[in-house]
Structures are given as structure tokens and as C-alpha cells.
């Protein structure tokens, strides 16, 4: 996770993706790191795809994943997905939170 994060922070998205794919086991932190990396580098649709893959693998997003995926959905073409993410947050029983609320307002 630390290497994926480092490559992401350095703008080396291909290296971050390569390290992520090589991980023998991925947890919620691994997925959140890739989602954050993609959003920060402007690859919003890739972040959305990572969010969907994370769910398909049976992992629930953590708070950081939700915040960053909502930021990735802050475009008119992604608004419907943002609404679905909001529904996921509610369905997951997340407590009201300033950071998530801010991400929802930004979206």
C-alpha cells in the first residue's frame, strides 16, 4: 500500500497500477489508495471503475473511498453514479459526517 501511495503521489500512475495488480491480497486500504490516486491524477472514470471492482470483489468502501469517489462524481455525466454512491453510504449505515457531507455538496 505504501508503494502504491508513493507512486501515486509522484504522479506515476502506471507504476501505482502495476504495484496494485501485483498485490497477492488487496484490502479496503489498497482499493482506497488506488481510488485516491486516480482521482488526484484526474482519472475520474478509472476511479469509478476501481470503486465498482472493489464492490465486485466483496469489499466495502471505507470513508476515504466514499469521499474520493464522490469527488470523482462531481461532473454532470457522473451525477447518477454519485447518487448511487450516496445511497450506498446510507445503506451502509454510515454516521453523518462533515467530510462526507462536504463531498456530497461538492458533487
Beta strands, then each sheet from edge to edge (+ up, - down):
end
